[in-house]
């Protein structure tokens, strides 16, 4: 069902909107990986690239910029040749990281129960074996004519 077909009070939308906006930025596949990799301390671009399997340079660059813009990462450029750049979590991101680790712990504790619930749901929702098609009774079978 689309959002246009559901009635949600404006007050709920106003309260949820900032949350949805933040989660759209933070809950992305790459954003979480970057935050986790940077949680151990200042990290360089190439270290992030090696630590996050499957991320392209372009995607890493875009996500780093977005996280920096959102105030979750600080980018420090050292005046060396070549320039040395490090990324660190801000205090706000460190707090977020503690919630992420709590969520991971919750998921690990309940993964078995979730898998069990899914299996039970899928079993209950699965249709019974469809009846086999049988020829209708009472009608004569007409043999095919030969040339």
GIBELZI-V975691 format. One record per residue. RES is the residue in one small letter. D_CENTER is the distance of its C-alpha to the mean C-alpha in whole Angstrom. Layout:
RES,D_CENTER / RES,D_CENTER
This chain:
x,21 / x,20 / x,20 / x,24 / x,25 / x,24 / x,26 / x,24 / x,27 / x,27 / x,27 / x,23 / x,22 / x,23 / x,22 / x,18 / x,18 / x,18 / x,15 / x,13 / x,14 / x,14 / x,10 / x,9 / x,11 / x,10 / x,6 / x,5 / x,5 / x,9 / x,10 / x,9 / x,11 / x,14 / x,14 / x,15 / x,17 / x,19 / x,19 / x,22 / x,24 / x,25 / x,23 / x,25 / x,23 / x,24 / x,23 / x,19 / x,19 / x,21 / x,18 / x,15 / x,15 / x,15 / x,15 / x,18 / x,20 / x,19 / x,16 / x,16 / x,19 / x,17 / x,14 / x,17 / x,19 / x,17 / x,16 / x,20 / x,21 / x,19 / x,21 / x,18 / x,20 / x,24 / x,25 / x,29 / x,31 / x,34 / x,37 / x,38 / x,38 / x,36 / x,34 / x,31 / x,28 / x,26 / x,23 / x,23 / x,21 / x,22 / x,24 / x,21 / x,18 / x,20 / x,20 / x,16 / x,16 / x,18 / x,16 / x,13 / x,15 / x,16 / x,13 / x,13 / x,17 / x,16 / x,14 / x,16 / x,19 / x,18 / x,16 / x,20 / x,20 / x,17 / x,18 / x,21 / x,21 / x,19 / x,22 / x,24 / x,22 / x,22 / x,26 / x,27 / x,25 / x,27 / x,30 / x,33 / x,35 / x,36 / x,40 / x,42 / x,43 / x,47 / x,50 / x,51 / x,54 / x,58 / x,57 / x,59 / x,58 / x,59 / x,60 / x,59 / x,62 / x,63 / x,64
